Amino acid sequence: MRVATWNVNSVKQRVPRLLPWLDERQPDVVCLQETKLGNEAFEEMLGQELDRRGYRFALHGEVRWNGVALLSRVGLQDVVLGLEGAPGFPHPEARAVAATCGGIRVHSVYVPNGREPGCDHYRYKLAWLAALREVLAAAGSQEAMVCGDMNIAPADADVFDPKAYEGHTHVTPAERAALASLRDLGFRDVVRDRWPQERVFTYWDYRAGMFHRDLGMRIDLVLASAGVAERVKAAWVDRQARKGSRPSDHAPVIVDLDAAPDGDIGPMVPPPSNPAARSATAKLPQSR
């Protein structure tokens, strides 16, 4: 079974990329984030195309902002929209959808950004992550995957230059501790498990040529319970989907269970256009 997660940064903008990608990569389960589309509009735009490809889908959309979706051609049972106990800002946002797909409880999540350390949105982010942990903990030994844009780089190795991120969100001790609390439940970061020493990014800012200079961060994760993690045969970042015309600023993460039809490709597909030295001192675009 192939499971993929992708922050598409607007389904409407990404349709010309999304449908050919589905045909090429043939994922069985797809977690989408930042769909930025209401449910009716999503179904009108993509319902027939997804049905033709054999996908059932669960939607938790929101006009203009946020939005998550689950696509599955291996079953879609016990769908839950939203996250029980999650705070709003001030109202609940469309940031989580879960369903059982092929015998695995799959969660597609879009964690709040946090904006600035210490601000109200940052505190909202930490509270939202605490609610996610409670939901996962309540499920006990159920085999599960948490897939999505976590808006947290787990370690310094997951950003192009830790110094560039000082004073910013995504790397603060509190955020990383919240993410670690999910791993404490037994969830494993399957991409980092398979590529412990590699330079692996999933997000590159649109500005300042960050992608072509390979100045990114790894914030799109697949966390798997122990039984699922043991089935992983390949885990990789589909960089090809970040190239070309009108891409998302995120690349999909692909995980193969039980069999790896394309092999265990690795964290970079294809290699960076212009890899940056590890000693790079480039600033974040928002810091300029």
N, C-alpha and C positions, 0 to 999 in steps of 0.2 A: 504494500500500500504506500502510495506517495502522498505526503502531506506537505503543503506549502503555505507560507504566510507572506502577505505583501501589503504594505501601506501604499495604496495606489494614489493617494493625494488627489481625490476626485475621480469617481468612476466615470462621470460624464466626459471628462477630459481624457481618460485613459482607455476608453472603449477600443480605439484603433490599435492599442497595444495589448489590451487584456485578452481579447478573443484569439488573436493569433498565438499568444503565449500559451493559452489553454490548449490549443491544438498541437503546439510543438512539445510542450513539457508533459502533457497528459497527467496532471495531478488528480488523485482520487478525492482528496479533501483540500479545500482552499479556504484559508482565513484571510479576509480582507479587512483593512482598517482605513479610516478617514475617507469613507465613501462619499460623504457630503451630499447625500441624496435621500429624499423621503422614500418610504417603502413602495408606494404606488408608482412613483417615477422610476425607481430601480426596476420594478417588475415590468413596466411598460417598455423600458429601454432594452432590457436584457433577458426577460423571461423566456421568450421563444428561443433565443440563441442558446441559453443555458439548457433548456429542456431538450433541444435538438442534440446537445452534446451529452445528455444523460445525467445532468446535474439537478438534484433537488436543492432548494436553498432556504435559508432562514435569514431574515433581515431585521436589523434594529437600526433604522435609519433616522436621520435628522437633516432637515433642509439646511443647506449651506455649511454646516459644521459637523465634525465628528462622524459617527456612523460606522457600523461594523456589519459584516456578513459572513455566513458560512455556506459554502457550496460543497455538496457531497454526491458522489455517485456510488457510495458503499453504505447507504442508509443514513437517515436523519431522524432520530427518535428523541423524545423527551426534550424538546427545545425549550430553553429558558432565555428570555430576553432581559437584559440588564443584569445587575449584580445586587443580590440581596444585601441590605445593610449599607450600601454605598451612599456616601454623601452626595449632595448636588452642589452646583455652583451658580446660583442658589438652588436650581432645580436639577433633578436627575438628568444626566446626559447619556446619549447613546454610545456607550463605550464597551459593552460586553454582550456576547451572545454565546451560548453553549448548547451542544447537542451530542448525542452518542452516534458515532460514525464508525462502522466496522468494528464495533465492540469497544471502542475507546471513547472516553468522555473528552471532547475537544472544546476548548475555550478560545474564542477569538477575542482579543482584548486590545484596547487602545488606551493606554495609561495617560492620564493628564500630563501636560508638558511641565508644569511647575513654574514656568516663566522666570522668576528670580528667587534665589534662596531667601527664605524668611517671609515672603509675601503670602497673602491669603491663598493664592492659587497653589503655591508650594505646599502649604499646610493641607489643602484639599487633596493634592496628589498623594501625600503620605497617608491620609485617612482613607483614600480610595484603595490604595495598596493594602492597607490593613484589612479592609473589607474583603478584598480578593483572597487574602490569606485565610480568613475565616471560612469563606465558602469552600476553598480547597481542603482545609483541615476537616471540615464537617463531612466531606465525602469519604474520609478514611482511606481504606486500601484500594479504592477504585482506581483502575488504570486510566491515566489521563494525560493530556497534553495541553499546555498553555502556550499559545502561539500569538505573536503579535508585536506591535510597537510598544515596547516597555518604557521608552523615553528615559532609559538609564543605561549607561555603559558600565558593565559589571566591574571592570578593573581598569587600571591605567593602560594596560596593554590594548584596550578596546577603543582608544582614541589616538589620533595621529601624533599628538603632542600634549601630554598632561598639563604642561605649563600654560598652553593656550586656553585651557578650560578652567583655570583657576578663577574662582569667583562666580562661576556659572552653574546653572542646574545640570542635571544628568550625571554628575560625578561626585556629588556631595556625600559625606559619610552617611547621613540619614537616609538618603535615597538608596545607596548601595546596601545598607543594612536591611531596608525593607525588601529589597530584591533577594538578599541572602536568606531572609526569613522564609521565602518560598522554597528555596533549595533545602532549607532545614526540614521541610516536610517530606523530603525524599526526592524532589524534582531535580533532574540533571540538565545542565546546559549542553545539549547534544552536539552543537557545532564546536564549542570549545573543547569538549571531551575528545572529539576526533582530531582536532587541529590545535593542540595545546600551545604550540610555539609559533604559529603562523600569524601574519598580519591580516586580520579579517575585519572588514567594515561592511555595513549594510546601508549607511546613509551618508550622503555628501550634499552639502548645501549647494543650491543652484548657483550662488554667486561666486565670483572670484576664481572661477575655474577649478573649484575644489575637487570635482570628480576626476578631471583629467590629470590633476596633480596627485591624486589618491590621498587627499587630506580629508578623511572621514571619521566615522565612529560606528561602533557596533551597538545598536540599540534595538534591533529587531531580532527577537530570540524565539527559540523553540525549547521549552522546558518539558521534560518527559518524566513520568513516574518510572520507578526502577524497572518494572516489567516491560514497559514500552521501550525504555532506553536500551535494554538488552537486545531488542529486535532491530536496532538501527544498523543498517548496512552502508548508508551513505548520508552525508550531511554537508550541504554546500550553499554558497551564495551565488545566485544567478546574475552576475554582473552584466551579462549581455542585455538584460532587460532594462538596465540603467543607461544604456547607450542609445544613440540615434535620436530621432525626432520626437519631441514632446514627451520625454520620459517622466516618471515620478522621481522624486528626489531620494526614494528608497529603492533598494533592489530586493527581489524575493529571496526568501530562504527556503530551501527544499530539503526534505528529509525522507529517505526511503527506508521502509520497514521490510524486513525479511528478504528482499531482493533489491539489487541496485542495477536497473536496466542500463544506465549510462556509466556505471562504474562509480567509484568513490572519487568524484572529480576534484574536490578540494575547495578551498575558500575563494578562489578567484577564477572566474570564467567570463571572458578570457583574461589574461594578465593585464595589469594596469596600463593605461595608455602611456603614462609617464610617471613611474613610481618615484615617490619622494623618499629622500634619505631619512632615516629615523631621527637624525639630528635637526630636522627641519624646524624652523622657528616661526612659521607662518602664523598670523593672527586669524582669529575667527572673523568672518565678514562683519558681524554685528559689533565687533570691537574696533573697527577701523574708524 
